[in-house]
Every structure is written in structure tokens, then in C-alpha cells.
């Protein structure tokens, strides 16, 4: 378990970027990881975790939350509209608001439930047809529409194309966030989080570098 090493690298990246220590939140991505590995990270004192699927998170986090107070749970994977109510009940933050229809559903459910998790609009910076997210040219309009519906949009999220330099995509996301007066940037994973921090990431999503490779 490499949690301490990752936290050290985050602090060093913050320093290199001239940023305040603690300005970057580490989200430990626990999707498909065995519970014993998750408990080891919990025992080390970490409390911020990310999951890809609502169903998987619902199967283990309520019980873990009873034993480990102060948990903060983030949904970083795609959200189907029929799972949106469950997601609102389970997660503190949703990073994958990736289409207007989902925004409308979340706004309706937020009115019914009386609360809504913090939200990140997912931007498909590479405009990849197989990948979810708002294309960059439409991001401003979607953020404005979310605000019109009183949704708590805190920032933007992206997953750069695998075979492209991620720094260019991080810089694009930061530019979109700046012109929309959004303070939060969810970007950077195990292989590129230090470059993301240099471009202003406030949340980095790290899984295998903390937990090890997921079991097949």
C-alpha cells in the first residue's frame, strides 16, 4: 500500500507548482478493489474515496461508514439516470455530470430530496466519440444551464485521451473553468497526477498507485 508515497509526491508537486500544501485533494479510487485493501487505506487514516459504479459503492460503503467516521465518497464513473436518486443519497460529490438530461434529472431529484451532492461537469476534452462528457464548445452553455437549475456545480472533470499528452487537456479544462468562474478541477490519475497539479488540479483520482493493480 503506497498511500504515504503518493501523498508525499502530491506535496512535492504542490511545492513545485508554487501552490499551498493541502490545496489538492487525494481521491483514492477503490473501484473493484478488495475490501481488505480498502480497509488498509482507511486504517492509515485516509477518508476520501472514489467509486465508478453506484451499485458497487452501495454494496460496501454504508457498512464501512459505520466503522470509519468522516468518510467522503465521490462518484467518478458514469451515472445512469435511473441510478441518480441512489447516487444523491450515497455520494458527497458526483464528478460525472456528462449530459444535459442527467442535469435535469439531478435538479428534479434535488428538489424532491432537499439536497444535492457537489457536482463536476465532465468535459470530453479530446472529443472522443466513445467517451462520455460535454464537448468543450458546449461546456459554457451546460454550466450556465446547471446554474439556472440551481445545481451546485463546483468544477470540471476530464479524462484525457490515452495516447495524447495529458497536459494539453488539463490546460484546456483549466481555461474553461477559469472563464466560468469555477474553482475546482478534477483531473489527473496514477500516471499523470503531477502534471495535472501543475495545471491547477484540485482533485486527483488515484487508484492502482495506492492499492496496487486490480484483481482480474
C-alpha positions in Angstrom: 0.0 0.0 0.0 1.7 3.2 -1.3 -0.6 5.9 0.2 2.2 7.7 2.1 4.4 7.8 -1.0 1.6 9.2 -3.1 0.8 11.9 -0.5 4.5 12.9 -0.5 4.5 13.2 -4.3 1.4 15.4 -4.1 3.0 17.7 -1.6 6.2 17.9 -3.7 4.1 18.7 -6.8 2.2 21.4 -5.0 5.5 22.9 -3.9 6.9 22.8 -7.5 3.7 24.5 -8.8 4.0 27.2 -6.1 0.8 26.1 -4.5 -0.3 25.9 -0.9 0.3 22.5 0.8 -3.1 20.7 1.0 -4.6 22.5 -2.0 -5.0 19.2 -3.8 -7.5 16.6 -2.5 -6.5 13.0 -3.0 -9.4 10.7 -4.0 -8.4 7.1 -3.6 -10.2 5.2 -6.4 -11.4 2.0 -4.8 -13.4 0.6 -7.7 -13.1 -3.2 -8.0 -10.6 -3.3 -5.1 -11.0 -6.0 -2.4 -12.4 -4.7 0.9 -9.2 -5.7 2.8 -7.1 -3.3 0.6 -9.7 -0.5 1.2 -9.6 -1.1 4.9 -5.8 -0.9 5.0 -6.1 2.6 3.5 -8.9 3.5 5.9 -6.7 2.3 8.8 -3.9 4.6 7.6 -6.3 7.5 8.2 -7.4 8.3 4.6 -11.1 9.1 4.3 -11.7 10.3 0.7 -12.6 7.6 -1.8 -14.0 7.3 -5.3 -16.1 4.7 -6.9 -17.1 4.1 -10.6 -20.4 2.4 -10.1 -23.3 3.2 -7.8 -24.2 -0.4 -7.3 -20.7 -1.4 -6.2 -20.5 1.5 -3.8 -23.9 0.7 -2.3 -22.8 -2.8 -1.6 -19.9 -1.9 0.7 -19.7 1.8 1.8 -22.7 2.1 4.1 -21.2 -0.7 6.4 -17.7 0.8 6.2 -19.1 4.3 7.0 -20.4 2.9 10.3 -16.9 1.8 11.3 -14.9 4.7 9.9 -16.5 8.1 10.6 -15.8 11.1 8.4 -15.9 9.3 5.1 -16.2 11.4 1.9 -17.4 9.4 -1.1 -17.1 10.5 -4.7 -18.7 9.0 -7.8 -16.2 9.3 -10.7 -17.8 6.9 -13.2 -20.8 7.3 -15.5 -24.2 7.8 -13.9 -27.4 6.4 -15.4 -30.4 8.5 -14.8 -32.2 5.5 -13.2 -29.5 5.4 -10.6 -29.4 9.1 -9.9 -31.6 9.1 -6.8 -29.5 6.4 -5.2 -26.4 8.4 -6.1 -27.7 11.5 -4.5 -28.3 9.5 -1.3 -24.9 7.8 -1.3 -22.3 10.3 -2.6 -20.9 13.6 -1.4 -19.7 14.6 -4.8 -20.5 13.4 -8.4 -17.7 14.1 -10.9 -19.6 12.7 -14.0 -22.3 15.1 -14.9 -21.8 14.5 -18.6 -25.1 15.4 -20.4 -28.0 17.8 -20.1 -30.6 15.1 -19.5 -28.7 14.0 -16.4 -28.5 17.6 -15.2 -32.3 17.9 -15.5 -32.8 14.6 -13.6 -30.5 15.7 -10.8 -32.2 19.1 -10.5 -35.6 17.4 -10.1 -34.4 14.9 -7.6 -32.5 17.6 -5.6 -35.8 19.4 -5.2 -37.5 16.2 -4.1 -34.7 15.1 -1.7 -33.9 18.6 -0.4 -30.2 18.3 -1.1 -27.7 17.5 -3.8 -24.1 16.4 -3.9 -21.5 18.8 -5.2 -21.2 18.4 -8.9 -18.4 18.4 -11.5 -19.3 18.7 -15.2 -17.4 16.1 -17.2 -15.8 17.6 -20.3 -14.7 15.4 -23.2 -11.6 17.4 -23.9 -10.4 15.0 -26.7 -13.9 14.9 -28.3 -13.7 11.1 -28.4 -16.9 9.6 -29.7 -16.6 6.6 -27.4 -16.2 8.7 -24.3 -18.8 10.5 -22.2 -18.7 14.2 -21.5 -19.7 17.6 -22.8 -17.6 18.7 -25.8 -15.5 21.8 -25.0 -17.5 24.2 -27.2 -20.7 23.3 -25.3 -19.3 23.4 -21.8 -20.1 27.1 -21.1 -23.7 26.6 -22.1 -24.1 23.5 -19.9 -22.6 25.1 -16.9 -24.9 28.1 -17.3 -27.9 25.8 -17.6 -26.9 23.9 -14.5 -26.6 27.2 -12.6 -30.1 28.2 -13.9 -31.4 25.0 -12.3 -29.6 25.8 -9.0 -27.4 22.8 -9.3 -24.2 23.0 -7.1 -21.6 22.9 -9.9 -18.2 23.3 -8.2 -15.9 22.5 -11.1 -15.0 20.4 -14.2 -13.6 16.9 -14.7 -11.8 15.3 -17.6 -10.1 12.1 -18.7 -7.6 12.8 -21.4 -7.2 10.5 -24.4 -4.8 7.6 -23.6 -2.3 8.3 -26.4 -2.2 12.1 -26.2 -0.1 14.4 -23.9 -2.4 15.0 -21.0 -1.0 18.4 -20.1 -2.7 19.9 -23.1 -6.1 18.6 -22.0 -5.5 19.7 -18.4 -4.7 23.2 -19.6 -7.8 23.3 -21.7 -10.0 22.2 -18.8 -8.4 24.9 -16.6 -9.2 27.5 -19.2 -12.8 26.5 -19.4 -13.1 26.5 -15.6 -11.5 30.0 -15.3 -13.9 31.7 -17.8 -16.8 30.1 -16.0 -15.6 31.1 -12.5 -15.2 27.5 -11.3 -12.6 26.9 -8.7 -12.4 23.1 -8.8 -10.6 20.9 -11.3 -10.9 17.1 -11.1 -8.1 15.8 -13.3 -5.0 13.6 -13.0 -4.7 9.9 -12.3 -2.0 7.5 -11.3 0.2 8.1 -14.4 -0.2 11.9 -14.7 -1.3 13.5 -11.5 1.8 15.5 -11.0 1.3 17.2 -14.4 -2.3 17.8 -13.5 -1.3 19.5 -10.3 1.0 21.8 -12.3 -2.1 22.8 -14.4 -4.2 23.6 -11.3 -5.9 20.3 -10.3 -7.7 20.5 -7.0 -8.7 16.8 -7.0 -6.6 13.9 -8.3 -8.1 10.5 -8.7 -5.6 7.8 -7.9 -6.3 4.0 -7.7 -3.7 1.5 -8.7 -0.7 3.6 -7.4 -2.3 3.3 -4.0 -4.0 -0.1 -3.9 -2.0 -2.0 -6.5 -3.4 -3.5 -9.7 -7.0 -4.6 -9.5 -7.6 -8.3 -9.3 -8.6 -9.9 -12.6 
